[in-house]
Structure formats: structure tokens, C-alpha cells
């Protein structure tokens, strides 16, 4: 069945709701397909094929079913039943015409069929007479109802006239004459014409009962104001409609607790402070300062008199519990005395009597202690200055030193420095003296230059570090602070028995980096454990994994083939890296073991047997895969 455009517009809101429930949003393309399909009379399959190009197949099928469900509901509703033009004409025809048509229809078969019997003609006449009598009765009942309504209306008019005459007095009461009942019947029904204007003695507008009427006066206004008002009412209606739609849809993922921030900030009105507010704040601050001053004075007096020390001792001293006297020496602990009564030997209902007041619902929490790993002073990240900033800082420091020196010279604390003489500025500085004895002046200038050079070299030499200081600086640079934790690395090597150069590198580099640990030599599984800081571990990891070429050496495998013992390249792998609170080993040393049990006991003695478990299990798995 196809619908018209008007009918489609009526059910458009239902179509949008269906789209929102199935898809999650109102899609204009889906709505357009709905309208086109209803107008052209699509079936379910055609709806599904059209919608599957936009949404999934399941959703398209669901949408088509829902649309056909709405269509069926609309067909069943009385609104959808159309009234044709012929039916309207038939309804508009008067009753008499219908009766005449019925009579004609009833007569036509009689005329056509002339061979009717006399009994049939009598029955037809009786039926016609019965129908005429029933119609007469109906008409009489209608007349009786009309006369009753007219009588009631006349009674009401008479009552109203009586009330008005009782209330009004003077000329207004005499002017109103009672209406004849016979005349009232002929009075026509009130029409929608404007009522007559009645004015009282003071010129006010009143109604028939004498009450004042306020007539609304229409003030002229501009079209712009009318448009603005219409726009405002339209916006209000739109917002109400949107709210109603939101309430009806009830989205699944909507949380009412979340406040949505509007795009435009709302207007904030001016808020003035109440008079005297800041005076009260100032008065409160003055009172607070006076109270603090008074407390300081009291504490000073107490310190002088010794009261404060006595109170502190009283706080530190343990409390003597009166309930501890007479405490039995058997069966109970001393800390139970807080909740027990004075008479500890008293038993109530087979139980020791307890003070209920001593037990509360409060929990005593111990004081929080500083974690041992936290530094005593806060660590600040040093700031690296740029070259421009370093130059500026040096310039400022030199200027401050020069100003201080000039001030001392001005005050006479130090002598002014002699002029800095060079061969280039000799004639410009000395002038006539250089002309009188140039040889002597040149010797003096060269001596001054040599003295300045020596002072410069001595200053550089004094700033230079000694050999001992250089060694300490290098050690300090290599060593790292491990008080907050030690980084540990565990390496597994297939064979380290006969490769002397590799053993030397492993041991020497660990000692040079000031790392601790141990090297375990065991068949098919050699383990290297090193402990140190993060920088040390980084350098040692590069040595073990990149610098040393383990693949160069071929080692004999424990498996025996037909050709003899199998040879495989040596390898090194990282078993585990992590951080532990303290070191487990001292200076790095080599340990040779022949039994796996002895190796585990060695690690167990140093509380790190899991290092060996990880390394040995990995070696066993690797051997099984080969």
C-alpha cells in the first residue's frame, strides 16, 4: 500500500524514532528512503535492498520490519480510512431522499416480478406501516425534548431577571421588564455579535449586572517587535519540542550527573559587597594577631618559670593506671587492665566484668614515619645555562669585582694599580719620560710584561688538579650512588673455561667500573652476575653484548653424534635485569663448580638462588631445542 505525502508527513516523527533506535542517530538518507518507499509502495525485500547500501544487512532488515509494522498500524487506525467523493455525497443527502431511494428499490422488484402472491403483498404493506409508525414516534419524542429545553431556558431567564431586579435599584431596575414566557419562546438564540456598550454615571464600562469591565486596549507597535516576539515564541516551542523528544527517546548512554558546559558563558550580574564586610574581616585579623601575641607572651612566661618543661615531662611520663592494682598474676595480660573493672576477680555470668565506657568505635592509627629511601634534602635538577647566559653572568661578576676594587681605591684601602705598559702603548702612556731615556724605559716595560706572564702561569698552575685529585675525580665519575637501590644484571654464557682473553675482559672491565658480582664456571652454563649503578650497567652491557665477539669461539657440545662431539658457536644472553635494595656480592671473582647442587648452595648463601634457577633452566631449555 502506498501513502500520500500528507500521510507520510504525519508519521515522519515515528520514522525518525525508528531510525534513532536502530542506527543510533537520525540519518537523512534513511529517512529519504523511508519516504520514497512509502510513497511508491515498496515491500519488505525492496526496503531491505535499498537500506543495505547505507547500513548493515541485519539493521536494514530490522528497519524494514519496523516501517512495515507502522504501516500496518496506520492502515488499521480510523484516521487512515479515506472517504471517497461518492460516499461524502451519500452522507450529505437528506434522510427523505434516502427513504425515497429505499422505497424505489423496494418497488422495483415488485414491478419486475408481477407474479407475486397476495400474502407477500400483505406482508410488505404491514412492514411499511410499521416503519411509518416508528418514524412518527421518533419525531414526537424529538418535539417533546425540544419543548422541555425551551421550558428550562425560560425558567433560567426568569431567575436571572429576578436576581438583577433585586440587586439593582433606581431607573436601571425599572427599565428591565420581565420577559413574557410566550415572548421568550420566540426570542432567537444569542449570536456572536458584539455586546452593547453600557456606561454608568461615572462614565465606566459595566456589564448587565452592573460590574465594571476592563476593556483591553491594543497599543500600536512596530513590525520588528512583532517579528521578534514571534521568533522568541518559535524558539521556545522548538526547545520544548526538543526536550520532549529527548525524554521520549531516552538514549542508552546518557548520564544525567554529567553537566554539559554551554558554548556561551552566561551573563553574570554585578554583586556588591554588603557594607561593613571588610571592617569585620579586618577586626577578625586584629583579634587573631592579638591572640597570637598573648599566646607568645604566656609561653615566654611559662618558659621562664619552668611550667612548660614540667608540662612536657608530664606528657612524656607514663600514666599510672588505678585499675592495675590488685591485678592477678595469672590468666590475663597487662594491657587488658584498660578495659577491665576495678574488681578483677569479679565474674558476671561466667565472664570477667568489663568497663563498657573504655571501648569505643575509634581506631588508633600509628604516626607516619619517614620512608628510609627518601632523601633528607629535596633534590633539585641542575639548570644548564646557554653560552649567551654564561657570557652575561661572567660579565656581571667581573663588573661587580671591578666596582668593589674601585671603591677600595677611592677609600684608600689599597694602592691604585700601576699602568699596564706594553711596547705598543709605551710612547702614549709615558710620553716625555720615554724620550729622555728610551733604553731604561723599554727594560722597565719588558720586566713588567715578564712579571705579568709569570703571575698568569702561577695562577693556572695553582688551579690545576694534582695526580691524586685527578684519580679521585675519575673514580667519583665512575662510581654511582647505590643507597636508593642497586641495579643487577645476570648473563648466561655457554662456555667460559678456556677463553682466557674473554675472561680477562669480563673481570677487568667490572673492576675498572667499580662493580661487584661473581662469575660461575659450570659445564654448559657459565653465569656472570654484576651489581652497580645504571651508567655502569649500560657500559658493561655494551661490553658483553657488542664489544666481545663470542661467536668467534667454537665450543664442544655435550651431545655426541656419529662423527664425534658436536661443535657450536659460543653465545652470551641476558637472563635478568632489575633493581634490588642492597648488594649481595663483593669484588668480582671467579668460582668453579662441578655439581649443580653446590652452585645453588653458593647462591642460597648469598640470598639470591633465583639467579641460578633462571639461568640454569634457560640453559636446559636451550639444550633441548638444539
Beta strands, then each sheet from edge to edge (+ up, - down):
strand 1: 198-199
strand 2: 205-206
strand 3: 347-348
strand 4: 351-352
strand 5: 486-493
strand 6: 516-521
strand 7: 526-532
strand 8: 554-561
strand 9: 564-569
strand 10: 572-580
strand 11: 590-592
sheet 1: 1+ 2-
sheet 2: 3+ 4-
sheet 3: 10+ 5- 7+ 6- 11-
sheet 4: 8+ 9-
end
